[in-house]
Amino acid sequence: MTATILGSGAYRYEPVEGWGRVPEGIRLGEVAAVAVDSQDRVYAFNRGEHPMVVFDRDGRFLASWGEGLFKRPHGLQIGPDDTIWCTDDGDHTVRRCTLDGRVLLTIGLPGRPAPYMSGRPFNRCTHTALSPEGDLYVSDGYGNACVHKFSPEGRHLFSWGRSGTDPGEFNLPHNIACDADGWVYVADRENHRIQIFDGKGRYETQWNNLHRPCALFLGKGRCPICYVGELGAGLDVNIRAPNIGPRISILSNEGRLIARFGELGEAPGQFTAPHGLAVDSQGDLYVGEVAVTAWPRYHDGRKPPASGVRSFQKFRRVPAG
């Protein structure tokens, strides 16, 4: 059988079917976020009874943790010190944890959101990014329209942004990343763009021609490749329109499209709702989906099947040539 090859140029991928099996008694919920540590262990932050499920890069189950701690997993990032930042939009908090789940720091008041669109931390925060100096950026999110910056100890430094469509304004800042030069990239989801700022929150530029950019991952180095997970349509009138997502787009550090793959469906390499992604040291790509949430949109309002729907895929990078 001929292997399915997705993408183009130097960014071609082969779906790894059946990757990420869990033992009996554990069920992987929809995977809102993914991260990979320095040993290429893969962390699936999911909305099941075991919020953090850890695999090795071959898909073997290693551990789970976070039971009773998280209300609605949303964002995930692993820092250079191999501590993991977990964003819980249902609890309005960001927690810094060890890789085995011990909480080191909590930012935000659990269960106590800031007033809607107040610009104060947090109202359904979505994701985090670390600056080269170790400061923390938080995109905020569903009930706000801003970005907050904190010191490494969790002290609030300043915030920027408000609801709107002009440069520096947001319509659901859904994900955030920071490069080695300190530039901050914000997936401004419902404005269909990625906005880029300096470390003081000053608007620099934006990348357009994206459809509801949701997941965001920056490669390493001074000219990082940007991986973007794009959602499909959210309206009945264009719910099955082609060529707008759900899909994965790979961009240069200048925002130029390098490769793109994916469409609506349940076959390997197709997607329902890519929501989180990460890349390991070998260039392999991991994509988490909020497929349970999105399922009714594409199935006339019906609930997902009791057997569950796929929420996690691995794509092995195919060597050039």
Legacy VTK file of the C-alpha trace (Angstrom):
# vtk DataFile Version 3.0
C-alpha trace
ASCII
DATASET POLYDATA
POINTS 321 float
0.000 0.000 0.000
1.322 3.443 -0.926
1.917 5.662 2.104
-0.109 8.856 2.422
2.271 11.805 2.100
1.001 15.244 3.106
2.498 18.718 2.788
5.120 19.759 0.270
8.792 20.562 -0.233
10.897 20.099 2.888
7.752 19.814 5.012
6.191 16.513 4.012
4.552 14.203 6.536
3.213 10.699 6.841
0.334 10.022 9.265
1.217 7.468 11.953
-1.983 5.496 12.378
-2.766 4.104 15.824
-0.174 6.256 17.595
-0.771 6.998 21.284
-2.550 4.057 22.831
-3.692 4.300 26.448
-4.110 1.408 28.908
-7.443 -0.003 29.940
-9.220 2.295 32.382
-7.878 5.499 30.838
-9.721 7.306 28.080
-8.155 10.215 26.253
-10.570 13.125 26.030
-10.401 15.777 23.349
-6.820 17.047 23.273
-6.852 20.819 23.666
-3.063 21.259 23.764
0.170 19.374 23.122
3.752 19.887 24.269
7.041 18.002 23.882
9.828 18.034 26.472
13.608 17.853 26.056
13.485 14.034 25.943
10.762 14.010 23.258
8.091 12.875 25.673
4.696 14.049 24.462
2.133 15.648 26.790
-1.545 15.587 25.817
-3.549 18.126 27.844
-7.019 16.713 27.418
-10.580 17.077 28.674
-10.907 13.602 30.103
-10.737 12.235 33.648
-6.928 12.166 33.381
-6.099 15.679 32.138
-2.408 15.133 31.412
-1.449 11.971 29.559
2.229 11.430 28.744
3.621 9.285 25.899
7.067 8.528 24.562
7.678 9.476 20.929
6.689 5.970 19.811
3.259 6.409 21.391
3.773 4.247 24.459
1.843 5.440 27.521
4.122 6.646 30.319
1.987 8.393 32.933
-1.057 10.528 33.686
-1.669 13.279 36.219
-3.776 16.346 36.997
-6.859 14.492 38.189
-9.058 16.902 40.155
-6.779 19.854 39.446
-7.938 21.188 36.087
-11.439 22.247 35.107
-11.093 22.766 31.340
-7.637 22.242 29.810
-6.802 24.697 27.063
-3.129 25.688 26.633
0.221 24.041 27.257
3.868 25.059 27.025
7.123 23.538 28.266
9.879 25.963 29.223
13.636 25.518 28.723
13.874 24.300 32.334
11.395 21.489 31.566
8.641 22.901 33.711
5.219 22.930 32.116
2.765 25.835 31.952
-0.882 24.741 31.929
-3.627 27.194 30.968
-7.114 26.355 32.254
-9.741 28.557 30.648
-12.540 27.047 32.735
-10.733 27.876 35.981
-9.235 31.220 34.802
-5.745 30.198 35.882
-2.246 29.454 34.642
-0.288 26.848 36.603
3.399 26.123 36.360
4.059 22.459 37.169
6.861 19.950 37.245
6.709 17.312 34.540
5.153 14.883 37.004
2.404 17.294 38.011
3.568 19.091 41.161
2.244 22.673 41.127
4.987 25.280 41.558
3.040 28.477 40.858
-0.565 29.498 40.226
-1.408 32.781 38.498
-5.036 33.906 38.650
-7.754 33.146 41.170
-9.228 29.679 40.685
-12.886 29.899 39.750
-12.959 33.709 40.011
-12.845 35.396 36.593
-12.082 39.053 36.080
-15.070 41.050 34.800
-15.936 40.416 31.157
-13.800 42.514 28.770
-12.259 44.380 31.696
-8.694 43.865 30.494
-7.728 42.501 33.911
-6.317 38.971 34.371
-8.060 36.559 33.658
-11.365 35.819 31.995
-11.046 32.468 30.246
-7.335 32.728 29.444
-6.153 30.576 26.559
-2.370 30.076 26.318
1.118 31.138 27.446
4.493 32.043 25.936
7.895 32.629 27.537
10.209 35.475 26.562
13.973 34.852 26.178
14.382 36.504 29.614
11.835 34.190 31.240
8.890 36.589 31.423
5.467 35.106 30.769
2.860 36.244 28.250
-0.739 35.078 28.610
-3.386 35.401 25.910
-6.756 36.218 27.465
-8.956 34.992 25.677
-12.637 34.092 25.513
-13.845 36.654 28.050
-11.175 39.284 27.428
-9.361 40.679 24.396
-5.822 41.290 25.592
-2.376 39.949 26.414
-0.840 40.119 29.901
2.867 40.069 30.724
4.178 38.680 34.025
7.580 38.380 35.638
9.009 34.872 36.092
7.712 34.972 39.696
4.177 35.723 38.536
4.060 39.493 39.151
1.812 41.300 36.697
3.865 43.792 34.668
1.423 45.225 32.128
-1.307 44.338 29.630
-2.270 45.447 26.130
-5.102 45.072 23.660
-8.842 45.515 23.525
-11.774 44.171 21.530
-11.731 45.243 17.895
-10.283 44.724 14.435
-7.615 47.431 14.203
-3.897 46.707 14.696
-3.293 45.835 18.342
-6.933 44.898 18.915
-8.221 41.351 19.218
-11.214 39.190 18.472
-10.461 36.113 20.580
-6.688 35.994 21.166
-6.493 32.218 21.188
-2.818 31.311 21.225
0.529 32.981 21.745
4.223 32.301 21.114
7.527 34.148 21.512
10.690 33.820 19.420
14.382 34.075 20.346
14.399 37.788 19.533
11.538 38.484 21.927
8.838 39.068 19.310
5.375 38.004 20.426
3.005 36.226 18.024
-0.712 36.196 18.828
-3.236 34.013 17.014
-6.093 36.516 16.716
-8.534 33.773 15.836
-11.769 35.432 14.839
-9.932 38.246 13.054
-8.315 35.564 10.855
-4.761 36.759 11.448
-1.608 36.452 13.499
-0.461 39.749 15.002
3.173 40.318 15.957
4.375 42.640 18.727
7.630 43.580 20.422
8.224 42.731 24.064
6.587 45.963 25.196
3.342 45.192 23.408
3.943 47.538 20.474
2.328 46.366 17.243
4.820 45.489 14.506
3.014 43.612 11.730
0.421 40.946 10.989
0.009 37.851 8.841
-3.262 37.468 7.002
-4.722 34.798 4.691
-5.335 32.417 7.586
-8.683 30.945 8.585
-9.443 31.092 12.311
-5.834 30.396 13.429
-6.138 28.372 16.584
-3.008 26.324 17.319
0.424 27.957 17.165
3.947 26.581 17.500
7.258 28.299 16.755
10.398 26.378 15.902
13.730 27.262 17.434
16.398 29.698 16.281
16.490 33.242 14.945
14.324 32.528 11.898
11.753 30.121 13.294
9.250 28.192 11.231
5.681 28.816 12.386
3.182 25.960 12.493
-0.484 26.982 12.563
-3.591 24.908 13.147
-6.590 26.501 11.440
-10.197 25.758 12.272
-12.907 25.208 9.707
-15.961 27.377 9.243
-18.227 28.174 12.172
-21.353 29.167 10.249
-24.053 26.963 8.763
-23.820 28.735 5.408
-20.165 27.775 4.827
-19.700 24.853 7.203
-18.491 22.553 4.412
-16.843 25.116 2.159
-13.567 23.768 0.714
-10.070 25.219 1.077
-10.555 27.147 4.329
-9.836 24.459 6.918
-9.631 22.606 9.139
-5.958 22.303 8.206
-2.310 22.790 9.177
-0.287 25.619 7.609
3.485 26.004 7.862
4.872 29.511 7.450
8.305 31.084 7.171
9.428 33.599 9.799
8.183 36.285 7.388
4.716 34.755 7.184
5.150 33.180 3.740
3.224 29.941 3.212
5.662 27.011 2.861
3.343 24.021 3.106
-0.257 23.247 3.925
-2.315 20.109 4.364
-5.592 18.881 5.789
-9.307 19.055 5.155
-12.499 18.137 6.949
-12.790 14.417 7.597
-11.828 11.502 9.779
-9.279 9.736 7.605
-5.578 9.953 8.528
-4.403 13.470 7.734
-7.880 14.934 7.847
-9.172 17.000 10.761
-12.247 18.062 12.672
-10.820 20.889 14.811
-7.017 21.218 15.226
-6.580 23.093 18.506
-3.042 22.370 19.732
0.190 21.243 18.111
3.849 20.653 18.834
6.972 19.476 17.010
9.641 17.162 18.455
13.417 17.158 17.943
13.085 14.952 14.839
10.602 17.284 13.181
7.609 15.032 13.781
4.319 16.845 14.279
1.637 16.160 16.920
-1.857 17.610 16.529
-4.552 17.668 19.212
-8.180 18.326 18.321
-11.273 19.480 20.187
-13.245 17.058 18.064
-16.016 16.411 20.586
-16.831 20.120 20.780
-16.784 20.558 17.000
-18.507 17.290 16.073
-22.150 18.521 16.226
-21.367 21.366 13.825
-20.505 18.924 11.067
-23.146 16.299 11.879
-26.440 18.217 11.944
-26.268 18.837 15.685
-25.955 15.172 16.630
-23.879 14.168 19.635
-20.563 12.361 19.081
-20.733 8.552 19.102
-20.411 6.822 22.466
-17.255 5.110 21.224
-15.615 8.530 21.002
-13.984 10.480 18.201
-10.329 10.824 17.313
-8.628 13.723 19.072
-4.901 13.140 18.551
-2.666 12.445 15.558
1.053 12.108 14.935
2.678 12.943 11.604
6.166 11.626 10.898
8.316 14.028 8.906
9.465 12.475 5.642
13.140 13.163 4.862
13.737 15.360 1.840
14.774 13.560 -1.335
LINES 1 322
321 0 1 2 3 4 5 6 7 8 9 10 11 12 13 14 15 16 17 18 19 20 21 22 23 24 25 26 27 28 29 30 31 32 33 34 35 36 37 38 39 40 41 42 43 44 45 46 47 48 49 50 51 52 53 54 55 56 57 58 59 60 61 62 63 64 65 66 67 68 69 70 71 72 73 74 75 76 77 78 79 80 81 82 83 84 85 86 87 88 89 90 91 92 93 94 95 96 97 98 99 100 101 102 103 104 105 106 107 108 109 110 111 112 113 114 115 116 117 118 119 120 121 122 123 124 125 126 127 128 129 130 131 132 133 134 135 136 137 138 139 140 141 142 143 144 145 146 147 148 149 150 151 152 153 154 155 156 157 158 159 160 161 162 163 164 165 166 167 168 169 170 171 172 173 174 175 176 177 178 179 180 181 182 183 184 185 186 187 188 189 190 191 192 193 194 195 196 197 198 199 200 201 202 203 204 205 206 207 208 209 210 211 212 213 214 215 216 217 218 219 220 221 222 223 224 225 226 227 228 229 230 231 232 233 234 235 236 237 238 239 240 241 242 243 244 245 246 247 248 249 250 251 252 253 254 255 256 257 258 259 260 261 262 263 264 265 266 267 268 269 270 271 272 273 274 275 276 277 278 279 280 281 282 283 284 285 286 287 288 289 290 291 292 293 294 295 296 297 298 299 300 301 302 303 304 305 306 307 308 309 310 311 312 313 314 315 316 317 318 319 320
